[in-house]
Amino acid sequence: MTSISLTVPLLKFLIHESRPMVGLYENWETFSFPSGHTTLNITLYLCILLLFTHHFNVKHRILTGLTIFSLLFLICFSRVYLNAHWLTDIVGGVFLGTGWACLFFYLFLHQFSQHQTNKSSSIYFAILIASILTVWPLHSFKVFQSDVTRYTSNDH
């Protein structure tokens, strides 16, 4: 995910596309293309879908896929609804995130073909879930009030 945190700001800086709602963010975040939220979430959830559902039966795979794509749709929709991004920013984030997910999946398959066991992939999955369950609530708690203020302010 470090690659995303480097790629998105670089593209924002190079492209300099302004946001629909001026003054929403500061510094490099002032620019909107591509959507960092979209890129990160597309990459994360597609990696989860691609890496960890291949052991599921068809019914569970379809249910997991529908759940993930519904969540991704809501994330993308919210970015446009909140006037944080243009639709083109979201589409760019979807393509960039999908590209990163495909690259990560390819690298995983390459590593897996080098005789990695299911035990090591289970350890990676446990680390991923533990990281998400630790970092996401802490981050959400830290920025929740400022985000509420940012998106409900009448100054914009």
RAHU-V728037 format. One record per residue. OMEGA is omega in radians with two decimals (none if undefined). Layout:
BEGIN
<<OMEGA> <OMEGA>>
END
This chain:
BEGIN
<<3.08> <3.14> <3.11> <-3.12> <3.03> <-3.07> <-3.06> <3.11> <3.12> <3.11> <3.10> <-3.12> <-3.10> <-3.04> <3.10> <3.07> <-3.11> <3.14> <3.08> <-3.13> <-3.10> <3.11> <-3.11> <-3.13> <3.11> <3.11> <-3.12> <3.12> <3.07> <-3.09> <-2.94> <-3.04> <-0.14> <3.11> <3.12> <3.11> <-3.11> <-3.12> <-3.10> <-3.10> <3.08> <-3.13> <-3.09> <-3.05> <3.05> <3.08> <3.10> <-3.13> <-3.08> <-3.02> <-2.93> <3.14> <-3.11> <3.07> <-3.11> <3.00> <-3.02> <-3.12> <-3.13> <3.10> <3.13> <3.13> <3.12> <3.12> <3.11> <3.12> <-3.13> <-3.13> <3.05> <3.10> <3.13> <3.09> <-3.14> <3.10> <-3.14> <3.14> <-3.10> <-3.14> <3.09> <-3.11> <-3.12> <-3.10> <3.08> <-3.09> <2.95> <3.11> <3.13> <3.08> <3.14> <3.14> <3.08> <3.09> <3.10> <3.14> <3.13> <3.12> <3.10> <3.10> <3.11> <3.14> <3.11> <3.11> <3.12> <3.13> <3.09> <3.13> <3.08> <3.13> <3.11> <3.12> <-3.14> <-3.14> <3.09> <3.04> <3.01> <-3.10> <3.05> <3.13> <-3.13> <3.10> <3.06> <3.10> <3.10> <3.14> <3.13> <3.09> <3.12> <-3.12> <3.12> <3.12> <-3.14> <-3.09> <3.10> <-3.01> <-3.05> <3.12> <3.13> <3.12> <-3.14> <3.13> <-3.10> <-3.00> <-3.02> <-3.06> <3.12> <3.09> <3.09> <3.12> <-3.10> <-3.03> <3.13> <-3.13> <3.12> <3.14> <-3.05> <none>>
END
